Amino acid sequence: MNFSMIRYIVGLVVLFEGIFLSLPSLVGVIYQEEQCLSFAVIMLICFLLGILSTRRKPEKTFFYAKEGFITVAASWIVLSFFGALPFVLNGDIPFMPDALFETVSGFTTTGASILSDVEVLAKCSLFWRSFTHWIGGMGVIVFILAILPLTGGQNLHLMRAESPGPSVGKLVPKLKKTSMILYGIYCFMTLVEVVLLLLGGQSLFEALLISFGTAGTGGFSFLNSGFAEYTPYIQYVVTIFMIMFGVNFNVYYFMLIKKFKDAFCYEELRYYLFVIAAAVAMITYNIRGLFPTIEAAFRHAFFQVGSIITTTGFASNNFNDWPEFSKTVLVLLMFIGACAGSTGGGIKISRIILMLKTVKKELLFYVHPRNVRKIKLNGRVVEHEVQRSVNIFFITYCVILITSTALIALDNYDFITNFTAVVATLNNIGPGLELVGPTGNFGMFSVFSKFVLIFDMLAGRLELFPMLVLLSPYTWKGLKFRR
């Protein structure tokens, strides 16, 4: 185990968190808030620890997939821990487990909150709370790979451990350039949304916070009413961008280099748009009697479908009061999730497609045993290793879902609350149904249940296995330290 390399990369993460913390400190200075001192203090601590951890580069930079998983999991835990400390110091969220829950929810772009009144938070705390979405959306390790030359190591192991989807590859031969392309697209799309929101009458502060949540497909709102008070223009802009950020970023890269045929050959994109269109049509028809006009019904259905399938978690209406059919469709969308290679969570459309094609292949095998069929995606044969990883992912996903639901049931809340709380955190969505619906929060859960849900958020964001590898006793047997 190359602990020196793990220490070095985690140190870089802490160092960059110090840089990130300078922004809410600046916001606090602008709005003349004393709470900004807590961000400045933790910023200095992160700088100090980061410099101490990275002052000496490891002699051996090579590491395997196991070390990549451990590095990414440890980085996200450390990132969340230091990110939670300012909330505790400034008193906005004085209880550490609650502050940690809120911060993990931010970095994992979940958007589940323990707060019943977000409007009492200081502006600098609101900024940091939403900015964690933007940081976590593309991933802090991808950010580091984009700007620092971590040469000599197997850096693809880091990117694969952090990036969503059944398989991760390079857009261009050099991984650093791939990371730069991804972050360039990410920043550009965020900036475009900020401009459009400014044109819609939002202040720069509000436009930034909304865009951070949309880009990272997070879900934190800075109003207790969520998006209910915003104009139809703002709701449509946010909906469109939520859906756009749920698309595989490879599509935008191919569009950027004018390879439009490659961009639109993605089966996943076609199914993604089809599922959205079908869900919007069904829900619009089902809730048409709850709104004064069909346009309003369509707008709220469009917004909520876009929010749930991309696992953003914003709410323009209390869908907990919608008919059972509409709520059932939304719960199904929670599981499906967005596209692989996007900032969205969930199982991912590509995995759903591969699982359905596997079922079809088995059915055809029973009918025609001698007929050899290969599963294809985007016109290419899917390797057996990818099929195997999808099957194992789904089995592991079900085990975590069932176990977590059973564990938080010890708090004795109703089944729908417990089940959708786990679904909402494991899929990085945010709101569930009943007590954890759009107008509720997660504050009533016990400390034990909150840590179960914290694990679910981290596991969901990191595609399950980095967290499991970190906690597995097999990982730590027969360790050998490398300097």
C-alpha positions as CSV (number, residue, x, y, z in Angstrom):
1,M,0.0,0.0,0.0
2,N,1.5,3.3,-1.1
3,F,0.5,5.4,1.9
4,S,2.8,8.2,1.0
5,M,0.9,8.8,-2.2
6,I,-2.4,8.5,-0.4
7,R,-1.2,11.1,2.1
8,Y,0.1,13.4,-0.7
9,I,-3.2,13.4,-2.6
10,V,-5.4,13.8,0.5
11,G,-3.1,16.7,1.5
12,L,-3.7,18.3,-1.9
13,V,-7.4,17.9,-1.4
14,V,-7.1,19.7,2.0
15,L,-4.9,22.4,0.4
16,F,-7.5,23.1,-2.3
17,E,-10.3,23.1,0.2
18,G,-8.4,26.0,1.9
19,I,-8.5,27.8,-1.4
20,F,-12.2,27.0,-1.8
21,L,-12.9,28.3,1.7
22,S,-11.5,31.7,0.8
23,L,-14.6,32.4,-1.3
24,P,-17.2,32.2,1.6
25,S,-14.7,34.2,3.7
26,L,-14.8,36.9,1.0
27,V,-18.6,36.8,0.8
28,G,-18.7,37.3,4.6
29,V,-16.5,40.3,4.2
30,I,-18.6,41.8,1.5
31,Y,-21.8,41.4,3.6
32,Q,-20.0,42.4,6.8
33,E,-20.8,39.2,8.6
34,E,-18.7,38.0,11.6
35,Q,-19.4,34.4,10.7
36,C,-16.8,34.8,8.0
37,L,-14.1,34.4,10.6
38,S,-14.9,30.7,11.1
39,F,-14.3,30.2,7.4
40,A,-11.1,32.1,7.5
41,V,-9.8,30.1,10.5
42,I,-10.6,26.7,8.9
43,M,-9.1,28.1,5.6
44,L,-5.8,28.7,7.4
45,I,-5.8,25.3,9.1
46,C,-6.4,23.6,5.7
47,F,-3.5,25.6,4.2
48,L,-1.2,24.6,7.1
49,L,-2.2,20.9,7.0
50,G,-2.1,20.8,3.2
51,I,1.3,22.3,3.0
52,L,2.7,20.0,5.7
53,S,1.2,16.9,3.8
54,T,2.5,17.9,0.4
55,R,5.9,19.5,1.2
56,R,7.6,16.3,0.2
57,K,6.6,14.4,-2.8
58,P,6.4,10.6,-2.6
59,E,9.4,8.7,-4.1
60,K,7.1,6.1,-5.6
61,T,4.0,7.4,-7.3
62,F,2.7,4.2,-8.7
63,F,-0.5,2.8,-7.1
64,Y,-3.2,0.3,-7.9
65,A,-7.0,0.4,-8.1
66,K,-7.3,-0.4,-4.4
67,E,-5.2,2.6,-3.5
68,G,-7.1,4.8,-5.9
69,F,-10.4,3.8,-4.2
70,I,-9.0,4.4,-0.7
71,T,-7.5,7.7,-1.7
72,V,-10.8,9.0,-3.2
73,A,-12.9,7.7,-0.3
74,A,-10.5,9.2,2.3
75,S,-10.4,12.5,0.4
76,W,-14.1,12.9,0.4
77,I,-14.4,12.1,4.2
78,V,-11.6,14.6,5.0
79,L,-13.1,17.2,2.6
80,S,-16.5,16.8,4.4
81,F,-15.0,17.0,7.9
82,F,-13.1,20.2,7.4
83,G,-16.0,21.6,5.3
84,A,-18.4,21.1,8.3
85,L,-16.2,22.8,10.9
86,P,-17.1,26.5,9.9
87,F,-20.8,25.7,10.5
88,V,-20.0,24.5,14.0
89,L,-17.6,27.4,14.8
90,N,-20.0,30.2,13.7
91,G,-23.0,28.6,15.3
92,D,-25.1,28.2,12.2
93,I,-25.2,24.4,12.7
94,P,-23.6,24.0,16.2
95,F,-24.1,20.2,16.4
96,M,-21.2,18.4,14.6
97,P,-23.2,15.4,13.4
98,D,-25.7,17.8,11.8
99,A,-23.0,20.0,10.3
100,L,-21.3,16.9,8.9
101,F,-24.6,15.6,7.5
102,E,-25.3,19.0,5.8
103,T,-21.7,19.2,4.4
104,V,-21.6,15.6,3.1
105,S,-25.0,16.3,1.6
106,G,-23.5,19.3,-0.1
107,F,-20.3,17.7,-1.5
108,T,-22.1,14.6,-2.6
109,T,-24.7,16.8,-4.4
110,T,-27.5,15.2,-2.5
111,G,-29.3,18.2,-1.1
112,A,-30.9,16.5,1.9
113,S,-30.9,18.9,4.8
114,I,-31.4,18.8,8.5
115,L,-32.4,22.5,8.6
116,S,-35.9,23.6,9.1
117,D,-35.2,27.2,8.4
118,V,-32.4,27.9,5.9
119,E,-33.1,31.7,5.7
120,V,-31.6,32.4,9.1
121,L,-28.2,31.3,7.9
122,A,-25.5,33.9,7.2
123,K,-24.8,34.7,3.6
124,C,-21.3,33.2,3.8
125,S,-22.8,30.0,5.2
126,L,-25.4,29.9,2.4
127,F,-22.7,30.5,-0.2
128,W,-20.5,27.7,1.2
129,R,-23.5,25.3,1.5
130,S,-24.3,25.7,-2.2
131,F,-20.7,26.0,-3.4
132,T,-20.1,22.5,-2.0
133,H,-22.5,21.3,-4.7
134,W,-20.4,22.8,-7.4
135,I,-17.2,21.4,-6.0
136,G,-18.7,17.9,-5.6
137,G,-20.5,17.9,-8.9
138,M,-17.5,17.2,-11.1
139,G,-15.4,16.0,-8.3
140,V,-12.5,17.5,-6.4
141,I,-10.0,14.7,-7.6
142,V,-10.9,15.5,-11.2
143,F,-10.3,19.2,-10.4
144,I,-6.8,18.3,-9.1
145,L,-6.0,16.1,-12.1
146,A,-7.0,19.0,-14.3
147,I,-4.6,21.5,-12.9
148,L,-1.7,19.5,-11.4
149,P,0.6,17.2,-13.3
150,L,0.4,14.1,-11.1
151,T,2.7,12.2,-13.4
152,G,4.1,8.7,-12.9
153,G,1.0,7.3,-11.3
154,Q,-2.0,5.4,-12.5
155,N,-4.2,8.5,-12.3
156,L,-7.0,6.8,-14.2
157,H,-7.7,4.8,-11.0
158,L,-8.5,8.0,-9.2
159,M,-10.8,9.3,-11.9
160,R,-12.6,6.0,-12.2
161,A,-13.1,5.9,-8.4
162,E,-14.7,9.3,-8.4
163,S,-16.5,9.5,-11.8
164,P,-20.1,8.1,-12.2
165,G,-20.9,5.4,-14.6
166,P,-20.2,1.7,-15.4
167,S,-16.9,2.6,-17.2
168,V,-14.7,5.6,-17.4
169,G,-12.2,6.4,-20.1
170,K,-10.2,9.3,-21.6
171,L,-11.6,11.7,-24.1
172,V,-8.0,12.4,-25.3
173,P,-4.8,10.5,-24.7
174,K,-3.6,12.6,-21.8
175,L,-5.8,12.3,-18.6
176,K,-4.9,15.8,-17.5
177,K,-6.3,17.2,-20.7
178,T,-9.4,15.1,-20.4
179,S,-10.0,16.6,-16.9
180,M,-9.4,20.1,-18.2
181,I,-11.9,19.6,-21.0
182,L,-14.5,18.3,-18.5
183,Y,-14.0,21.2,-16.1
184,G,-14.0,23.7,-19.0
185,I,-17.4,22.5,-20.2
186,Y,-18.6,22.5,-16.6
187,C,-17.5,26.0,-15.9
188,F,-18.9,27.3,-19.2
189,M,-22.3,25.8,-18.7
190,T,-22.4,27.2,-15.2
191,L,-21.5,30.7,-16.4
192,V,-24.2,30.6,-19.1
193,E,-26.8,29.7,-16.5
194,V,-25.7,32.5,-14.2
195,V,-26.1,35.0,-17.1
196,L,-29.6,33.7,-18.0
197,L,-30.7,33.9,-14.4
198,L,-29.3,37.5,-14.2
199,L,-31.4,38.3,-17.2
200,G,-34.4,36.9,-15.4
201,G,-34.0,39.4,-12.6
202,Q,-32.0,37.4,-10.0
203,S,-29.2,39.1,-8.0
204,L,-25.7,37.9,-8.6
205,F,-25.6,36.1,-5.2
206,E,-28.9,34.3,-6.0
207,A,-27.9,33.4,-9.5
208,L,-24.6,31.9,-8.3
209,L,-26.2,29.8,-5.6
210,I,-28.9,28.5,-8.0
211,S,-26.3,27.7,-10.6
212,F,-24.0,25.9,-8.2
213,G,-26.9,23.7,-7.2
214,T,-28.0,23.1,-10.8
215,A,-24.5,22.4,-12.1
216,G,-23.7,19.9,-9.4
217,T,-27.2,18.5,-9.6
218,G,-27.4,19.2,-5.8
219,G,-30.6,20.6,-4.3
220,F,-29.9,23.1,-1.5
221,S,-32.2,26.0,-1.7
222,F,-31.6,29.3,0.2
223,L,-35.4,29.9,0.5
224,N,-37.6,27.8,2.8
225,S,-40.2,27.7,-0.1
226,G,-37.7,26.2,-2.5
227,F,-38.5,27.2,-6.1
228,A,-42.2,27.8,-5.5
229,E,-41.8,31.6,-5.4
230,Y,-39.7,31.9,-8.6
231,T,-41.1,33.1,-11.9
232,P,-42.0,30.6,-14.7
233,Y,-38.9,31.9,-16.6
234,I,-36.5,31.0,-13.8
235,Q,-38.2,27.6,-13.3
236,Y,-37.9,26.8,-17.0
237,V,-34.2,27.9,-17.2
238,V,-33.3,25.8,-14.1
239,T,-35.2,22.8,-15.5
240,I,-33.4,22.9,-18.8
241,F,-30.0,23.2,-17.2
242,M,-30.8,20.4,-14.7
243,I,-31.5,18.2,-17.6
244,M,-28.4,19.4,-19.5
245,F,-26.1,18.7,-16.5
246,G,-27.6,15.2,-16.4
247,V,-26.3,14.4,-19.9
248,N,-23.0,12.6,-20.4
249,F,-20.3,15.3,-20.8
250,N,-18.8,13.3,-23.6
251,V,-21.8,14.4,-25.7
252,Y,-20.8,18.1,-25.2
253,Y,-17.1,17.3,-26.0
254,F,-18.1,15.7,-29.3
255,M,-20.3,18.7,-30.1
256,L,-17.5,21.0,-29.2
257,I,-15.2,19.4,-31.8
258,K,-18.1,19.2,-34.3
259,K,-18.5,15.5,-34.3
260,F,-22.3,15.7,-34.1
261,K,-22.8,12.1,-35.4
262,D,-20.7,10.8,-32.4
263,A,-22.5,13.1,-30.0
264,F,-26.0,11.9,-30.9
265,C,-25.2,8.2,-31.3
266,Y,-25.4,7.7,-27.6
267,E,-28.3,5.3,-26.8
268,E,-28.2,6.5,-23.3
269,L,-29.0,10.1,-24.4
270,R,-32.0,8.9,-26.4
271,Y,-33.4,6.8,-23.6
272,Y,-32.7,9.6,-21.1
273,L,-34.7,12.1,-23.1
274,F,-37.5,9.6,-23.8
275,V,-37.9,8.8,-20.1
276,I,-38.1,12.5,-19.3
277,A,-40.7,13.1,-22.0
278,A,-42.8,10.1,-21.0
279,A,-42.7,11.0,-17.3
280,V,-43.6,14.6,-17.9
281,A,-46.5,13.7,-20.1
282,M,-47.9,11.2,-17.6
283,I,-47.5,13.4,-14.6
284,T,-48.9,16.5,-16.4
285,Y,-52.1,14.6,-17.2
286,N,-52.3,13.2,-13.7
287,I,-52.0,16.5,-11.9
288,R,-53.8,18.7,-14.4
289,G,-56.7,19.3,-11.9
290,L,-54.4,20.6,-9.2
291,F,-53.3,23.7,-11.1
292,P,-55.3,26.6,-12.7
293,T,-53.8,26.1,-16.2
294,I,-52.4,23.2,-18.2
295,E,-49.2,25.2,-18.6
296,A,-48.7,25.4,-14.8
297,A,-49.3,21.6,-14.5
298,F,-46.8,21.0,-17.3
299,R,-44.2,23.4,-15.9
300,H,-44.3,21.8,-12.4
301,A,-44.2,18.3,-13.9
302,F,-41.3,19.3,-16.2
303,F,-39.4,20.9,-13.3
304,Q,-40.0,18.0,-10.9
305,V,-39.2,15.3,-13.4
306,G,-36.0,17.1,-14.4
307,S,-35.1,17.6,-10.8
308,I,-35.6,14.0,-9.7
309,I,-34.2,12.1,-12.7
310,T,-31.0,14.3,-12.5
311,T,-31.0,13.8,-8.7
312,T,-30.9,17.6,-8.2
313,G,-33.7,17.6,-5.7
314,F,-35.0,21.1,-6.2
315,A,-38.8,21.5,-5.6
316,S,-41.2,23.9,-7.3
317,N,-44.2,22.4,-5.6
318,N,-45.0,20.0,-2.7
319,F,-45.1,16.8,-4.8
320,N,-45.9,15.0,-1.5
321,D,-49.5,16.2,-2.1
322,W,-49.7,14.9,-5.7
323,P,-51.7,11.8,-6.7
324,E,-50.2,8.4,-5.9
325,F,-49.4,7.7,-9.6
326,S,-47.3,10.8,-9.9
327,K,-45.4,10.1,-6.7
328,T,-44.8,6.5,-7.9
329,V,-43.3,7.8,-11.2
330,L,-41.1,10.2,-9.3
331,V,-39.8,7.4,-7.0
332,L,-39.0,5.2,-10.0
333,L,-37.1,8.2,-11.5
334,M,-35.1,8.4,-8.3
335,F,-33.7,4.9,-9.0
336,I,-33.1,5.5,-12.7
337,G,-31.0,8.6,-12.3
338,A,-29.1,10.6,-14.9
339,C,-26.6,9.6,-17.6
340,A,-23.1,8.1,-16.8
341,G,-20.4,10.7,-17.1
342,S,-22.7,13.5,-15.9
343,T,-23.0,15.2,-12.5
344,G,-26.2,13.3,-11.7
345,G,-26.6,10.3,-9.4
346,G,-28.8,7.3,-9.3
347,I,-28.2,3.9,-10.8
348,K,-27.6,5.6,-14.2
349,I,-29.5,5.2,-17.5
350,S,-26.6,3.2,-19.1
351,R,-26.8,0.6,-16.3
352,I,-30.5,0.2,-16.7
353,I,-30.1,-0.3,-20.5
354,L,-27.4,-2.9,-20.0
355,M,-29.5,-4.8,-17.4
356,L,-32.5,-4.8,-19.7
357,K,-30.4,-6.0,-22.6
358,T,-29.0,-8.7,-20.4
359,V,-32.5,-9.9,-19.5
360,K,-33.4,-9.9,-23.2
361,K,-30.3,-11.9,-24.1
362,E,-31.2,-14.5,-21.5
363,L,-34.8,-14.8,-22.7
364,L,-33.6,-15.3,-26.3
365,F,-31.1,-17.9,-25.1
366,Y,-33.9,-19.9,-23.6
367,V,-35.8,-19.8,-26.8
368,H,-32.8,-20.3,-29.1
369,P,-30.0,-22.0,-27.1
370,R,-27.6,-22.2,-30.0
371,N,-28.0,-18.6,-31.0
372,V,-25.0,-16.6,-29.8
373,R,-25.8,-12.9,-29.1
374,K,-23.6,-10.1,-27.9
375,I,-24.8,-7.1,-26.0
376,K,-24.1,-3.8,-27.7
377,L,-24.3,-0.2,-26.5
378,N,-23.8,2.7,-28.8
379,G,-23.1,0.2,-31.6
380,R,-20.1,-1.3,-29.7
381,V,-19.9,-4.7,-28.1
382,V,-20.0,-4.4,-24.3
383,E,-17.1,-6.3,-22.7
384,H,-17.9,-9.0,-20.3
385,E,-16.0,-7.2,-17.5
386,V,-18.4,-4.2,-17.9
387,Q,-21.5,-6.5,-17.8
388,R,-20.1,-8.2,-14.7
389,S,-19.4,-4.8,-13.0
390,V,-23.0,-3.7,-13.7
391,N,-24.5,-6.9,-12.2
392,I,-22.3,-6.6,-9.1
393,F,-23.1,-2.9,-8.7
394,F,-26.8,-3.7,-8.8
395,I,-26.5,-6.5,-6.2
396,T,-24.4,-4.3,-3.9
397,Y,-26.8,-1.4,-4.4
398,C,-29.7,-3.6,-3.3
399,V,-27.9,-4.9,-0.2
400,I,-27.0,-1.3,0.9
401,L,-30.5,-0.1,0.2
402,I,-32.1,-2.9,2.2
403,T,-29.6,-2.8,5.1
404,S,-29.8,1.0,5.4
405,T,-33.6,0.9,5.4
406,A,-33.6,-1.7,8.2
407,L,-31.1,0.2,10.3
408,I,-32.9,3.6,10.2
409,A,-36.2,1.8,10.9
410,L,-34.8,1.6,14.5
411,D,-36.0,5.2,14.8
412,N,-39.6,3.9,14.4
413,Y,-40.7,6.3,11.6
414,D,-43.1,5.1,9.0
415,F,-41.8,2.8,6.1
416,I,-42.3,5.4,3.3
417,T,-40.3,7.9,5.2
418,N,-37.5,5.4,6.0
419,F,-37.4,3.9,2.5
420,T,-37.5,7.1,0.6
421,A,-34.9,8.7,3.0
422,V,-32.5,5.9,2.0
423,V,-33.4,6.1,-1.7
424,A,-33.0,9.9,-1.6
425,T,-29.5,9.7,0.0
426,L,-28.1,6.7,-1.7
427,N,-29.1,8.1,-5.1
428,N,-28.0,11.7,-4.0
429,I,-31.4,13.2,-4.7
430,G,-32.4,15.1,-1.5
431,P,-36.1,15.0,-0.8
432,G,-38.1,11.8,-0.3
433,L,-41.7,11.4,0.7
434,E,-43.8,11.9,3.9
435,L,-41.6,13.3,6.7
436,V,-38.6,13.8,4.4
437,G,-40.7,15.3,1.6
438,P,-40.1,18.7,-0.1
439,T,-41.4,20.6,2.9
440,G,-39.7,18.3,5.5
441,N,-36.1,17.6,6.5
442,F,-33.8,14.9,7.9
443,G,-33.3,16.6,11.3
444,M,-35.6,14.3,13.2
445,F,-33.4,11.2,12.6
446,S,-31.1,10.0,15.4
447,V,-27.4,10.5,15.3
448,F,-26.9,6.8,14.4
449,S,-29.4,7.0,11.5
450,K,-27.7,10.2,10.3
451,F,-24.4,8.5,10.1
452,V,-26.0,5.6,8.1
453,L,-27.4,8.2,5.7
454,I,-24.1,9.9,5.5
455,F,-22.5,6.6,4.5
456,D,-25.3,6.2,1.9
457,M,-24.6,9.7,0.4
458,L,-20.9,9.1,0.2
459,A,-21.4,5.5,-1.2
460,G,-23.9,6.8,-3.8
461,R,-21.7,9.6,-5.0
462,L,-18.6,7.4,-5.2
463,E,-20.4,4.5,-7.0
464,L,-20.5,2.3,-3.8
465,F,-17.1,0.5,-4.0
466,P,-14.6,3.1,-2.8
467,M,-16.4,3.4,0.5
468,L,-16.8,-0.4,0.8
469,V,-13.1,-0.9,0.0
470,L,-12.1,1.7,2.6
471,L,-14.2,-0.1,5.3
472,S,-13.4,-3.7,4.3
473,P,-11.1,-5.5,6.7
474,Y,-9.5,-7.4,3.7
475,T,-8.1,-4.0,2.5
476,W,-5.9,-3.6,5.6
477,K,-4.5,-7.1,5.8
478,G,-0.8,-7.6,5.2
479,L,0.0,-3.9,4.6
480,K,3.4,-2.8,3.5
481,F,4.3,0.9,3.8
482,R,6.0,2.7,1.0
483,R,7.9,5.9,1.4
